[in-house]
Each structure stands twice: as structure tokens, then as C-alpha cells.
Amino acid sequence: MSVSFVRIDDRMIHGLITTRWGKEYPCDGIIAVNDKAAENPILKEAYKAASGKKTFVWTMEHFLKVQDRVLNSDTRYFLITKSPLDMKKILVDEKFVPSDIKTVNVGPGNDRPNATKLGDNQSFTQEEADAFEAIEQAGYTVQFALLPDQKIGNWDKFKSRFGY
């Protein structure tokens, strides 16, 4: 098993990822895919320091170059993107299939203009909703949960708010 958990989280890596989610889905390391974070040395180091595990912060381009190595690794990784659009690119457009994973977990999404609030600290735009729909159409369950015991529902519960 190379990927044990797939998550979209606008904070990417923080203590709850490794402590709470790590108990539900064991992992040896974290792969965060975000161009801005990967290209900012200070941000990159802050994310690495937050996990306490082997942590990689990669650009999308780099992830796509090494995705086969990730799939064939004996290391169990959490795969995290900051944006639903990036996760759609990985899972749908690039057809990356993370082991036996069939659920994409969605954590925080900041309140912003033109975003629809689904729950506490979980707001998403139409463009992000389109990405959730594409991920679901590719065969994944999109589950909204800040923490393992704070699940607010799957994409089916919210999709009508975005015209699906």
C-alpha cells in the first residue's frame, strides 16, 4: 500500500492531520502537492516541521514525474492537496489511482466571496464543486470531514447547492 489516505485541506499539513487522521489511517509520511508551497522555502519548511513524519512538499509537475514511484513505494503516504482543483487534476485528469483508496476526504475550505458554506470552516466555490463532481464521477466518494468524528456528509448531500 503506497497511499493510505487522500485529503483536500486548505491548511494542508497541521497537527490534526498526523495525530487524529493518522490514528484512523496509518501513515509513514505525507506528500503535499501545491505549487506555491513547494516554491516557498519558508512555507515548505513550516509544513515539514508540522508533521513529525517524512514529509514532501512538491509542485504538481514534480508529483506527476514521480507518481509511479509513489504508487510502487512500500511507504504509506497521506496524499494532500490544498485545492479540490489540484486533486481533480491528479485523480481524474492524470488518472492517478492511489492503491485501494475510494474516498477523498475534504477538510477545511476558507470562507470567501462566491463560496457556499457547507459546514463550519467548509466553504467551496462553484469551480471547486465542479472538481468534486468530476472526482465523484471518476468513482470516488467525496466525504466532508474536518476530523474523523466530525463528518458532515458526502458530496451527494451538497451537490444540489451547486446545480448537480
C-alpha positions, 0 to 999 in steps of 0.5 A: 500500500503506497497511499493510505489516505487522500485529503483536500485541506486548505491548511494542508499539513497541521497537527490534526492531520498526523495525530487524529487522521493518522490514528484512523489511517496509518501513515509513514509520511505525507506528500503535499502537492501545491505549487506555491508551497513547494516554491516557498522555502519558508512555507515548505519548511513550516509544513515539514516541521508540522508533521513529525513524519517524512514529509514532501512538499512538491509542485504538481509537475514534480508529483506527476514525474514521480507518481509511479514511484509513489504508487510502487513505494512500500511507504504509506503516504497521506496524499494532500492537496490544498485545492479540490482543483489540484486533486481533480487534476491528479485523480481524474485528469492524470488518472492517478489511482492511489492503491485501494483508496475510494474516498477523498476526504475534504477538510477545511475550505476558507470562507470567501466571496462566491463560496457556499458554506457547507459546514463550519470552516467548509466553504467551496466555490462553484469551480471547486464543486465542479472538481468534486463532481468530476472526482465523484464521477471518476468513482470516488466518494467525496466525504466532508470531514474536518476530523474523523468524528466530525463528518458532515456528509458526502458530496451527494448531500451538497451537490444540489447547492451547486446545480448537480 
